[in-house]
Amino acid sequence: MGTIELLMQGFAVALSPESLLFALIGAILGTLIGALPGLGPANGVAILIPLAFSLGLSPTSSLILLTSVYAGAMYGGRISSILLNIPGDEPAMMTCLDGYPMALKGKAAEALATSAIASFIGSFIATIGLVILAPILAKFALKFGPAEYFALFALAFATLGGITGKNQFKTLIAAALGLMIATVGIDISSGVQRYTFNNLHLFEGVDFLIAIVGLFAISELFFFLEQHAGDGLKQVALNKLKLTAKDILFIMPASLRGALLGFVSGVLPGAGASLGSFISYTLEKKASDKEGTFGKGDPRGVAAPEAGNNGAASGALVPMLTLGVPGSGTTAVLLAMLISLNVNPGPMLFQQSPDLVWGVIAALFVGNLVLLLLNIPMVGIFVKLLSIPPKYLMPIVTLIASVGIFSITGSAIDLYFMVGFGIMGYVMRKIEIPLVPIILGMLLGPEMEKNLRHALVLSDGDWTVLWSSGLSIALWAVALAGLILPVIVGPVLRAKMKRKNTEA
């Protein structure tokens, strides 16, 4: 069956009343979460995973709900960037450069509408890229053996920090910690207890859903209250929208270029939306800023990074669905949810669960249209959320996460584990150790260990099997480049990003 026929089947799933309802709910919740400074899509998805489990949703419905939250949070991140000059998350940082100056000029509504249109274009084009590239990559991945998969997992860890990461060494420390946590429990192959300390609750290992909610949601409560406790945030007034067809045509080239650059950034392991928005803005400024208007409220300076980071968000789903390797922090959280539902992303997913894969891809098209229709007329409602004092909002968010975890496990001990991970996450964020590598280590660790053992068994213990094929050598070469490039290129890019923000 061809791609078009499979996509049509996906639309039959995505356009069912149940799927449309979950897409709408996810889009609204995601936009609200994205509008809050600091939360971001990864936290939004982590907070709502327990809710999806407690409601007993099917894998398809759960993934449609959470990918809609993901897309909505990417849209919503621009609200605080434009109105408060505070990025909703890191990829929205570049939107501040021209979005906030537009708001100061009395064009806040135009800036928000421009970003919504550019976000739609970025997501739509990237989803088309997902339709084209994912099946090709899935077929290619069928050639992978255990040695190649081990090299692929090593590549995922090596490139995790990305070239915009702050500290590659801290990223590797976090990944090693995640791999260590993944070894807790009874070894399936030998039956030996590992790091259980004869505690019955650790015999089955550490549940990564508990770790995700603790590291993201609970630590965010501590961190957010520390940074923003008290009253709501003061924002620029929202004017009446005056956007013409000419204005839309003016931003179209920037949006298209940003979408393509963002998609490529999303597909590359470890690059992600931050790099997509930065490259899109930087190249658009070089291509279009003939009169020196960028940084002073140029709509193209809003459209380019918004199309870039939303294109990267959809692009990051490509390696997650086809290889089982997340392309971003949020897709790492989505991967955890799928594994918990006994769905294993990878090349066989397209053959074993075509309704799930193509239903979700079709739901991305539908969800982005829903987001566009919601974000322009209802942006005033979303903006109101910024005036709610965090001291009221964040405990509600934490309560939802806690009740969701308890409804899944029914164990009070797991709530203590969740709080423990929350404290650990808070401390690690204070010393600037990233959290996503821990989750990735917990997710990929068991599969990495299984493939290593399988490869060594097949080769009678010969370690050279890990780099004996051309494909594995290529993967190791890219992994090595992923370790070296951030050290060389990363400081240069971060300096440029800091300089641009200072100039703005």
One Martini backbone bead per residue (centre of mass of N, CA, C, O) as a GRO file, in nm:
protein
  504
    1MET     BB    1   0.096   0.035   0.022
    2GLY     BB    2   0.077   0.359  -0.011
    3THR     BB    3   0.117   0.663   0.130
    4ILE     BB    4  -0.159   0.785   0.054
    5GLU     BB    5  -0.336   0.555   0.162
    6LEU     BB    6  -0.230   0.568   0.454
    7LEU     BB    7  -0.310   0.863   0.502
    8MET     BB    8  -0.612   0.821   0.463
    9GLN     BB    9  -0.638   0.630   0.700
   10GLY     BB   10  -0.543   0.840   0.904
   11PHE     BB   11  -0.782   1.037   0.860
   12ALA     BB   12  -0.998   0.841   0.961
   13VAL     BB   13  -0.885   0.860   1.250
   14ALA     BB   14  -0.851   1.177   1.295
   15LEU     BB   15  -1.178   1.233   1.212
   16SER     BB   16  -1.277   1.132   1.452
   17PRO     BB   17  -1.442   1.239   1.724
   18GLU     BB   18  -1.229   1.153   1.933
   19SER     BB   19  -0.975   1.275   1.796
   20LEU     BB   20  -1.080   1.567   1.775
   21LEU     BB   21  -1.111   1.610   2.078
   22PHE     BB   22  -0.811   1.559   2.157
   23ALA     BB   23  -0.693   1.775   1.973
   24LEU     BB   24  -0.838   2.015   2.104
   25ILE     BB   25  -0.747   1.977   2.394
   26GLY     BB   26  -0.440   1.979   2.333
   27ALA     BB   27  -0.426   2.260   2.202
   28ILE     BB   28  -0.525   2.423   2.443
   29LEU     BB   29  -0.331   2.320   2.664
   30GLY     BB   30  -0.068   2.381   2.513
   31THR     BB   31  -0.106   2.687   2.489
   32LEU     BB   32  -0.126   2.744   2.791
   33ILE     BB   33   0.149   2.624   2.866
   34GLY     BB   34   0.327   2.789   2.664
   35ALA     BB   35   0.256   3.077   2.791
   36LEU     BB   36   0.427   2.987   3.020
   37PRO     BB   37   0.703   3.067   3.163
   38GLY     BB   38   0.923   2.771   3.141
   39LEU     BB   39   0.768   2.519   3.070
   40GLY     BB   40   0.688   2.389   2.809
   41PRO     BB   41   0.645   2.096   2.629
   42ALA     BB   42   0.775   1.882   2.813
   43ASN     BB   43   0.612   1.953   3.067
   44GLY     BB   44   0.329   1.927   2.945
   45VAL     BB   45   0.349   1.626   2.874
   46ALA     BB   46   0.433   1.519   3.155
   47ILE     BB   47   0.176   1.614   3.306
   48LEU     BB   48  -0.037   1.447   3.101
   49ILE     BB   49   0.029   1.145   3.110
   50PRO     BB   50  -0.130   1.051   3.362
   51LEU     BB   51  -0.404   1.128   3.243
   52ALA     BB   52  -0.402   0.930   3.005
   53PHE     BB   53  -0.387   0.676   3.186
   54SER     BB   54  -0.632   0.724   3.381
   55LEU     BB   55  -0.836   0.722   3.121
   56GLY     BB   56  -0.761   0.479   2.925
   57LEU     BB   57  -0.612   0.530   2.671
   58SER     BB   58  -0.514   0.481   2.377
   59PRO     BB   59  -0.235   0.508   2.197
   60THR     BB   60  -0.359   0.695   1.982
   61SER     BB   61  -0.501   0.899   2.169
   62SER     BB   62  -0.254   0.974   2.337
   63LEU     BB   63  -0.077   1.079   2.100
   64ILE     BB   64  -0.270   1.294   1.999
   65LEU     BB   65  -0.287   1.457   2.256
   66LEU     BB   66   0.031   1.506   2.300
   67THR     BB   67   0.098   1.627   2.019
   68SER     BB   68  -0.097   1.865   2.058
   69VAL     BB   69   0.048   1.979   2.301
   70TYR     BB   70   0.314   2.021   2.162
   71ALA     BB   71   0.214   2.215   1.941
   72GLY     BB   72   0.075   2.421   2.131
   73ALA     BB   73   0.333   2.501   2.292
   74MET     BB   74   0.480   2.620   2.047
   75TYR     BB   75   0.276   2.841   2.007
   76GLY     BB   76   0.254   2.964   2.308
   77GLY     BB   77   0.554   3.069   2.347
   78ARG     BB   78   0.503   3.356   2.201
   79ILE     BB   79   0.338   3.523   2.403
   80SER     BB   80   0.561   3.598   2.617
   81SER     BB   81   0.766   3.706   2.412
   82ILE     BB   82   0.588   3.949   2.309
   83LEU     BB   83   0.457   4.069   2.589
   84LEU     BB   84   0.734   4.016   2.797
   85ASN     BB   85   1.021   3.917   2.696
   86ILE     BB   86   0.955   3.600   2.763
   87PRO     BB   87   1.032   3.296   2.711
   88GLY     BB   88   0.858   3.003   2.713
   89ASP     BB   89   1.115   2.896   2.563
   90GLU     BB   90   1.405   2.857   2.402
   91PRO     BB   91   1.299   2.874   2.098
   92ALA     BB   92   1.148   3.166   2.168
   93MET     BB   93   1.385   3.371   2.191
   94MET     BB   94   1.393   3.493   1.893
   95THR     BB   95   1.107   3.631   1.907
   96CYS     BB   96   1.185   3.877   2.089
   97LEU     BB   97   1.350   4.061   1.894
   98ASP     BB   98   1.061   4.150   1.730
   99GLY     BB   99   0.805   4.107   1.901
  100TYR     BB  100   0.836   4.321   2.127
  101PRO     BB  101   0.872   4.574   1.949
  102MET     BB  102   0.591   4.546   1.823
  103ALA     BB  103   0.436   4.580   2.091
  104LEU     BB  104   0.552   4.869   2.157
  105LYS     BB  105   0.406   4.976   1.878
  106GLY     BB  106   0.104   4.842   1.887
  107LYS     BB  107   0.157   4.519   1.753
  108ALA     BB  108   0.072   4.258   1.912
  109ALA     BB  109  -0.147   4.122   1.738
  110GLU     BB  110   0.025   4.099   1.481
  111ALA     BB  111   0.251   3.927   1.607
  112LEU     BB  112   0.070   3.688   1.690
  113ALA     BB  113  -0.044   3.629   1.407
  114THR     BB  114   0.223   3.587   1.263
  115SER     BB  115   0.316   3.348   1.440
  116ALA     BB  116   0.076   3.162   1.378
  117ILE     BB  117   0.119   3.140   1.072
  118ALA     BB  118   0.415   3.044   1.081
  119SER     BB  119   0.362   2.792   1.252
  120PHE     BB  120   0.179   2.656   1.050
  121ILE     BB  121   0.379   2.639   0.817
  122GLY     BB  122   0.601   2.483   0.964
  123SER     BB  123   0.428   2.234   1.043
  124PHE     BB  124   0.312   2.158   0.767
  125ILE     BB  125   0.579   2.111   0.613
  126ALA     BB  126   0.701   1.909   0.818
  127THR     BB  127   0.475   1.696   0.785
  128ILE     BB  128   0.534   1.640   0.493
  129GLY     BB  129   0.823   1.545   0.552
  130LEU     BB  130   0.732   1.308   0.730
  131VAL     BB  131   0.577   1.153   0.509
  132ILE     BB  132   0.830   1.114   0.322
  133LEU     BB  133   1.074   1.023   0.522
  134ALA     BB  134   0.985   0.802   0.724
  135PRO     BB  135   0.951   0.548   0.537
  136ILE     BB  136   1.241   0.551   0.432
  137LEU     BB  137   1.385   0.526   0.710
  138ALA     BB  138   1.244   0.264   0.797
  139LYS     BB  139   1.359   0.085   0.571
  140PHE     BB  140   1.657   0.137   0.636
  141ALA     BB  141   1.641   0.031   0.943
  142LEU     BB  142   1.612  -0.280   0.867
  143LYS     BB  143   1.939  -0.311   0.841
  144PHE     BB  144   1.962  -0.331   1.135
  145GLY     BB  145   2.156  -0.439   1.386
  146PRO     BB  146   2.281  -0.464   1.698
  147ALA     BB  147   2.535  -0.293   1.635
  148GLU     BB  148   2.385  -0.053   1.502
  149TYR     BB  149   2.203   0.013   1.743
  150PHE     BB  150   2.427   0.078   1.941
  151ALA     BB  151   2.543   0.312   1.771
  152LEU     BB  152   2.282   0.478   1.769
  153PHE     BB  153   2.266   0.524   2.074
  154ALA     BB  154   2.539   0.660   2.096
  155LEU     BB  155   2.461   0.896   1.912
  156ALA     BB  156   2.232   1.008   2.086
  157PHE     BB  157   2.422   1.083   2.325
  158ALA     BB  158   2.641   1.251   2.172
  159THR     BB  159   2.404   1.463   2.046
  160LEU     BB  160   2.227   1.577   2.285
  161GLY     BB  161   2.342   1.871   2.331
  162GLY     BB  162   2.423   2.001   2.099
  163ILE     BB  163   2.540   2.308   1.962
  164THR     BB  164   2.358   2.468   2.202
  165GLY     BB  165   2.480   2.357   2.434
  166LYS     BB  166   2.636   2.440   2.732
  167ASN     BB  167   2.736   2.132   2.841
  168GLN     BB  168   2.864   1.835   2.750
  169PHE     BB  169   2.956   1.709   3.017
  170LYS     BB  170   2.682   1.732   3.166
  171THR     BB  171   2.525   1.564   2.966
  172LEU     BB  172   2.687   1.298   3.013
  173ILE     BB  173   2.624   1.273   3.311
  174ALA     BB  174   2.318   1.247   3.278
  175ALA     BB  175   2.324   0.996   3.096
  176ALA     BB  176   2.470   0.813   3.298
  177LEU     BB  177   2.253   0.830   3.515
  178GLY     BB  178   2.029   0.704   3.344
  179LEU     BB  179   2.176   0.432   3.297
  180MET     BB  180   2.193   0.356   3.595
  181ILE     BB  181   1.888   0.351   3.652
  182ALA     BB  182   1.826   0.128   3.431
  183THR     BB  183   1.975  -0.110   3.611
  184VAL     BB  184   1.754  -0.128   3.796
  185GLY     BB  185   1.700  -0.451   3.911
  186ILE     BB  186   1.617  -0.733   3.734
  187ASP     BB  187   1.790  -0.933   3.538
  188ILE     BB  188   1.664  -1.101   3.273
  189SER     BB  189   1.906  -1.292   3.194
  190SER     BB  190   2.016  -1.370   3.512
  191GLY     BB  191   1.844  -1.272   3.781
  192VAL     BB  192   1.994  -1.035   3.895
  193GLN     BB  193   2.042  -0.809   4.133
  194ARG     BB  194   2.028  -0.440   4.087
  195TYR     BB  195   2.025  -0.197   4.311
  196THR     BB  196   1.789  -0.288   4.542
  197PHE     BB  197   1.844  -0.356   4.849
  198ASN     BB  198   1.598  -0.553   4.898
  199ASN     BB  199   1.375  -0.385   4.747
  200LEU     BB  200   1.073  -0.452   4.621
  201HIS     BB  201   1.025  -0.174   4.456
  202LEU     BB  202   1.308  -0.239   4.273
  203PHE     BB  203   1.277  -0.504   4.104
  204GLU     BB  204   1.136  -0.344   3.839
  205GLY     BB  205   1.243  -0.078   3.882
  206VAL     BB  206   1.224   0.241   3.737
  207ASP     BB  207   0.972   0.446   3.667
  208PHE     BB  208   0.974   0.679   3.411
  209LEU     BB  209   0.713   0.832   3.476
  210ILE     BB  210   0.796   0.923   3.756
  211ALA     BB  211   1.053   1.066   3.666
  212ILE     BB  212   0.926   1.270   3.474
  213VAL     BB  213   0.733   1.413   3.670
  214GLY     BB  214   0.948   1.490   3.873
  215LEU     BB  215   1.166   1.636   3.694
  216PHE     BB  216   0.951   1.835   3.571
  217ALA     BB  217   0.698   1.916   3.743
  218ILE     BB  218   0.815   1.937   4.036
  219SER     BB  219   1.065   2.111   3.971
  220GLU     BB  220   0.897   2.342   3.849
  221LEU     BB  221   0.763   2.431   4.105
  222PHE     BB  222   1.017   2.522   4.252
  223PHE     BB  223   1.137   2.705   4.028
  224PHE     BB  224   0.893   2.892   3.967
  225LEU     BB  225   0.849   3.004   4.256
  226GLU     BB  226   1.129   3.127   4.283
  227GLN     BB  227   1.110   3.321   4.023
  228HIS     BB  228   0.758   3.397   4.029
  229ALA     BB  229   0.656   3.464   4.287
  230GLY     BB  230   0.326   3.597   4.318
  231ASP     BB  231   0.247   3.785   4.088
  232GLY     BB  232   0.167   3.865   3.804
  233LEU     BB  233   0.239   3.961   3.481
  234LYS     BB  234   0.341   4.225   3.302
  235GLN     BB  235   0.189   4.359   3.003
  236VAL     BB  236   0.121   4.421   2.696
  237ALA     BB  237  -0.110   4.556   2.524
  238LEU     BB  238  -0.393   4.449   2.337
  239ASN     BB  239  -0.471   4.500   2.027
  240LYS     BB  240  -0.627   4.544   1.742
  241LEU     BB  241  -0.658   4.364   1.466
  242LYS     BB  242  -0.433   4.448   1.163
  243LEU     BB  243  -0.449   4.216   0.909
  244THR     BB  244  -0.334   4.165   0.591
  245ALA     BB  245  -0.263   4.016   0.295
  246LYS     BB  246   0.003   4.169   0.259
  247ASP     BB  247   0.130   4.080   0.527
  248ILE     BB  248   0.130   3.777   0.464
  249LEU     BB  249   0.305   3.791   0.204
  250PHE     BB  250   0.555   3.918   0.345
  251ILE     BB  251   0.608   3.647   0.537
  252MET     BB  252   0.622   3.393   0.355
  253PRO     BB  253   0.924   3.348   0.280
  254ALA     BB  254   1.025   3.327   0.574
  255SER     BB  255   0.848   3.083   0.651
  256LEU     BB  256   0.952   2.880   0.440
  257ARG     BB  257   1.248   2.885   0.518
  258GLY     BB  258   1.210   2.817   0.818
  259ALA     BB  259   1.072   2.542   0.781
  260LEU     BB  260   1.306   2.393   0.639
  261LEU     BB  261   1.525   2.443   0.851
  262GLY     BB  262   1.369   2.319   1.089
  263PHE     BB  263   1.335   2.032   0.986
  264VAL     BB  264   1.632   1.962   0.967
  265SER     BB  265   1.694   2.015   1.268
  266GLY     BB  266   1.493   1.799   1.380
  267VAL     BB  267   1.621   1.542   1.246
  268LEU     BB  268   1.865   1.606   1.386
  269PRO     BB  269   2.049   1.495   1.628
  270GLY     BB  270   2.033   1.738   1.894
  271ALA     BB  271   1.927   2.005   1.777
  272GLY     BB  272   1.647   2.130   1.722
  273ALA     BB  273   1.459   2.418   1.785
  274SER     BB  274   1.681   2.614   1.863
  275LEU     BB  275   1.840   2.592   1.599
  276GLY     BB  276   1.607   2.653   1.405
  277SER     BB  277   1.552   2.947   1.504
  278PHE     BB  278   1.836   3.062   1.473
  279ILE     BB  279   1.889   3.005   1.173
  280SER     BB  280   1.638   3.140   1.058
  281TYR     BB  281   1.699   3.425   1.160
  282THR     BB  282   1.988   3.467   1.056
  283LEU     BB  283   1.932   3.414   0.748
  284GLU     BB  284   1.703   3.618   0.716
  285LYS     BB  285   1.867   3.866   0.784
  286LYS     BB  286   2.072   3.834   0.550
  287ALA     BB  287   1.847   3.825   0.317
  288SER     BB  288   1.634   4.085   0.422
  289ASP     BB  289   1.814   4.310   0.581
  290LYS     BB  290   1.842   4.607   0.409
  291GLU     BB  291   1.727   4.836   0.645
  292GLY     BB  292   1.761   4.757   0.956
  293THR     BB  293   1.480   4.615   1.101
  294PHE     BB  294   1.601   4.415   1.265
  295GLY     BB  295   1.511   4.444   1.611
  296LYS     BB  296   1.248   4.669   1.551
  297GLY     BB  297   0.982   4.509   1.426
  298ASP     BB  298   0.997   4.270   1.222
  299PRO     BB  299   0.793   4.029   1.098
  300ARG     BB  300   1.019   3.838   0.987
  301GLY     BB  301   1.149   3.807   1.283
  302VAL     BB  302   0.899   3.623   1.363
  303ALA     BB  303   0.847   3.411   1.139
  304ALA     BB  304   1.112   3.252   1.115
  305PRO     BB  305   1.145   3.126   1.407
  306GLU     BB  306   0.858   3.001   1.420
  307ALA     BB  307   0.889   2.815   1.178
  308GLY     BB  308   1.146   2.674   1.282
  309ASN     BB  309   1.044   2.553   1.560
  310ASN     BB  310   0.793   2.401   1.437
  311GLY     BB  311   0.947   2.234   1.229
  312ALA     BB  312   1.128   2.088   1.439
  313ALA     BB  313   0.907   1.948   1.601
  314SER     BB  314   0.816   1.760   1.365
  315GLY     BB  315   1.099   1.650   1.286
  316ALA     BB  316   1.154   1.496   1.565
  317LEU     BB  317   0.955   1.252   1.489
  318VAL     BB  318   1.119   1.086   1.292
  319PRO     BB  319   1.330   0.933   1.476
  320MET     BB  320   1.120   0.823   1.677
  321LEU     BB  321   0.942   0.646   1.479
  322THR     BB  322   1.183   0.497   1.307
  323LEU     BB  323   1.421   0.447   1.557
  324GLY     BB  324   1.365   0.522   1.870
  325VAL     BB  325   1.489   0.825   1.855
  326PRO     BB  326   1.498   1.115   1.992
  327GLY     BB  327   1.501   1.469   1.873
  328SER     BB  328   1.390   1.556   2.165
  329GLY     BB  329   1.268   1.616   2.470
  330THR     BB  330   0.967   1.563   2.402
  331THR     BB  331   1.009   1.292   2.245
  332ALA     BB  332   1.114   1.145   2.495
  333VAL     BB  333   0.845   1.154   2.645
  334LEU     BB  334   0.679   1.011   2.425
  335LEU     BB  335   0.844   0.751   2.428
  336ALA     BB  336   0.770   0.670   2.716
  337MET     BB  337   0.468   0.640   2.666
  338LEU     BB  338   0.483   0.415   2.450
  339ILE     BB  339   0.635   0.203   2.616
  340SER     BB  340   0.411   0.187   2.839
  341LEU     BB  341   0.208   0.079   2.593
  342ASN     BB  342   0.370  -0.135   2.420
  343VAL     BB  343   0.518   0.068   2.217
  344ASN     BB  344   0.770   0.032   1.956
  345PRO     BB  345   0.964   0.236   1.824
  346GLY     BB  346   1.030   0.192   1.472
  347PRO     BB  347   1.043   0.026   1.176
  348MET     BB  348   0.798  -0.176   1.265
  349LEU     BB  349   0.568   0.027   1.322
  350PHE     BB  350   0.466   0.063   1.020
  351GLN     BB  351   0.366  -0.246   1.016
  352GLN     BB  352   0.218  -0.298   1.302
  353SER     BB  353   0.106   0.037   1.337
  354PRO     BB  354  -0.039   0.219   1.105
  355ASP     BB  355  -0.274   0.363   1.248
  356LEU     BB  356  -0.104   0.517   1.448
  357VAL     BB  357   0.096   0.666   1.269
  358TRP     BB  358  -0.108   0.791   1.055
  359GLY     BB  359  -0.298   0.916   1.261
  360VAL     BB  360  -0.091   1.115   1.381
  361ILE     BB  361  -0.008   1.259   1.124
  362ALA     BB  362  -0.294   1.355   1.053
  363ALA     BB  363  -0.334   1.505   1.329
  364LEU     BB  364  -0.128   1.726   1.267
  365PHE     BB  365  -0.286   1.865   1.050
  366VAL     BB  366  -0.541   1.916   1.216
  367GLY     BB  367  -0.411   2.055   1.466
  368ASN     BB  368  -0.291   2.301   1.311
  369LEU     BB  369  -0.561   2.412   1.219
  370VAL     BB  370  -0.680   2.447   1.499
  371LEU     BB  371  -0.461   2.641   1.604
  372LEU     BB  372  -0.510   2.867   1.403
  373LEU     BB  373  -0.816   2.910   1.475
  374LEU     BB  374  -0.754   2.971   1.781
  375ASN     BB  375  -0.511   3.189   1.795
  376ILE     BB  376  -0.649   3.439   1.671
  377PRO     BB  377  -0.938   3.478   1.820
  378MET     BB  378  -0.821   3.350   2.126
  379VAL     BB  379  -0.569   3.507   2.240
  380GLY     BB  380  -0.692   3.670   2.477
  381ILE     BB  381  -0.744   3.424   2.657
  382PHE     BB  382  -0.452   3.320   2.680
  383VAL     BB  383  -0.332   3.584   2.801
  384LYS     BB  384  -0.478   3.576   3.083
  385LEU     BB  385  -0.289   3.362   3.214
  386LEU     BB  386  -0.049   3.564   3.285
  387SER     BB  387  -0.223   3.692   3.542
  388ILE     BB  388  -0.178   3.443   3.702
  389PRO     BB  389  -0.071   3.343   3.986
  390PRO     BB  390   0.159   3.096   4.049
  391LYS     BB  391   0.064   3.016   4.345
  392TYR     BB  392  -0.199   2.884   4.205
  393LEU     BB  393  -0.116   2.722   3.947
  394MET     BB  394   0.113   2.512   4.022
  395PRO     BB  395  -0.040   2.332   4.229
  396ILE     BB  396  -0.244   2.230   4.020
  397VAL     BB  397  -0.044   2.090   3.836
  398THR     BB  398   0.069   1.899   4.056
  399LEU     BB  399  -0.196   1.760   4.128
  400ILE     BB  400  -0.245   1.629   3.855
  401ALA     BB  401   0.015   1.459   3.853
  402SER     BB  402  -0.028   1.304   4.121
  403VAL     BB  403  -0.303   1.175   4.062
  404GLY     BB  404  -0.210   1.028   3.809
  405ILE     BB  405   0.005   0.844   3.937
  406PHE     BB  406  -0.181   0.708   4.149
  407SER     BB  407  -0.384   0.591   3.937
  408ILE     BB  408  -0.171   0.396   3.812
  409THR     BB  409  -0.031   0.255   4.083
  410GLY     BB  410  -0.150   0.281   4.390
  411SER     BB  411   0.120   0.418   4.526
  412ALA     BB  412   0.279   0.597   4.773
  413ILE     BB  413   0.577   0.541   4.706
  414ASP     BB  414   0.572   0.680   4.423
  415LEU     BB  415   0.539   0.965   4.537
  416TYR     BB  416   0.813   0.973   4.674
  417PHE     BB  417   0.975   0.931   4.419
  418MET     BB  418   0.871   1.182   4.275
  419VAL     BB  419   0.980   1.386   4.480
  420GLY     BB  420   1.272   1.297   4.460
  421PHE     BB  421   1.301   1.373   4.160
  422GLY     BB  422   1.226   1.669   4.201
  423ILE     BB  423   1.469   1.745   4.376
  424MET     BB  424   1.683   1.653   4.178
  425GLY     BB  425   1.592   1.840   3.947
  426TYR     BB  426   1.635   2.107   4.095
  427VAL     BB  427   1.937   2.076   4.153
  428MET     BB  428   2.027   2.032   3.856
  429ARG     BB  429   1.922   2.305   3.751
  430LYS     BB  430   2.099   2.484   3.934
  431ILE     BB  431   2.371   2.333   3.798
  432GLU     BB  432   2.311   2.282   3.487
  433ILE     BB  433   2.173   1.995   3.453
  434PRO     BB  434   2.023   1.811   3.241
  435LEU     BB  435   1.724   1.604   3.209
  436VAL     BB  436   1.686   1.450   2.941
  437PRO     BB  437   1.927   1.243   2.957
  438ILE     BB  438   1.803   1.075   3.181
  439ILE     BB  439   1.558   0.974   3.026
  440LEU     BB  440   1.714   0.853   2.789
  441GLY     BB  441   1.872   0.648   2.958
  442MET     BB  442   1.618   0.496   3.064
  443LEU     BB  443   1.504   0.421   2.780
  444LEU     BB  444   1.777   0.309   2.619
  445GLY     BB  445   1.933   0.120   2.807
  446PRO     BB  446   1.799  -0.162   2.769
  447GLU     BB  447   1.840  -0.172   2.456
  448MET     BB  448   2.144  -0.132   2.459
  449GLU     BB  449   2.212  -0.385   2.625
  450LYS     BB  450   2.072  -0.595   2.445
  451ASN     BB  451   2.241  -0.535   2.183
  452LEU     BB  452   2.517  -0.589   2.301
  453ARG     BB  453   2.470  -0.884   2.378
  454HIS     BB  454   2.383  -0.985   2.100
  455ALA     BB  455   2.643  -0.911   1.948
  456LEU     BB  456   2.838  -1.084   2.131
  457VAL     BB  457   2.706  -1.357   2.085
  458LEU     BB  458   2.737  -1.364   1.768
  459SER     BB  459   3.074  -1.307   1.813
  460ASP     BB  460   3.202  -1.444   2.066
  461GLY     BB  461   3.307  -1.162   2.212
  462ASP     BB  462   3.361  -0.965   1.973
  463TRP     BB  463   3.404  -0.619   1.972
  464THR     BB  464   3.442  -0.552   1.659
  465VAL     BB  465   3.137  -0.575   1.576
  466LEU     BB  466   3.064  -0.267   1.642
  467TRP     BB  467   3.276  -0.191   1.369
  468SER     BB  468   3.231  -0.390   1.096
  469SER     BB  469   3.044  -0.194   0.950
  470GLY     BB  470   2.969   0.072   0.757
  471LEU     BB  471   2.728   0.176   0.926
  472SER     BB  472   2.864   0.177   1.206
  473ILE     BB  473   3.095   0.365   1.131
  474ALA     BB  474   2.917   0.606   1.058
  475LEU     BB  475   2.785   0.635   1.338
  476TRP     BB  476   3.049   0.677   1.497
  477ALA     BB  477   3.137   0.931   1.343
  478VAL     BB  478   2.893   1.106   1.420
  479ALA     BB  479   2.931   1.078   1.725
  480LEU     BB  480   3.207   1.213   1.734
  481ALA     BB  481   3.109   1.479   1.614
  482GLY     BB  482   2.898   1.530   1.845
  483LEU     BB  483   3.130   1.576   2.061
  484ILE     BB  484   3.307   1.802   1.915
  485LEU     BB  485   3.133   2.037   1.796
  486PRO     BB  486   3.025   2.173   2.059
  487VAL     BB  487   3.310   2.269   2.148
  488ILE     BB  488   3.357   2.451   1.889
  489VAL     BB  489   3.065   2.581   1.802
  490GLY     BB  490   2.890   2.649   2.049
  491PRO     BB  491   3.022   2.916   2.164
  492VAL     BB  492   2.965   3.083   1.908
  493LEU     BB  493   2.654   3.064   1.904
  494ARG     BB  494   2.602   3.168   2.193
  495ALA     BB  495   2.732   3.445   2.147
  496LYS     BB  496   2.537   3.535   1.925
  497MET     BB  497   2.274   3.509   2.087
  498LYS     BB  498   2.356   3.703   2.314
  499ARG     BB  499   2.410   3.951   2.131
  500LYS     BB  500   2.124   3.975   2.014
  501ASN     BB  501   1.979   4.017   2.288
  502THR     BB  502   2.138   4.269   2.371
  503GLU     BB  503   2.065   4.447   2.125
  504ALA     BB  504   1.745   4.417   2.184
   0.00000   0.00000   0.00000
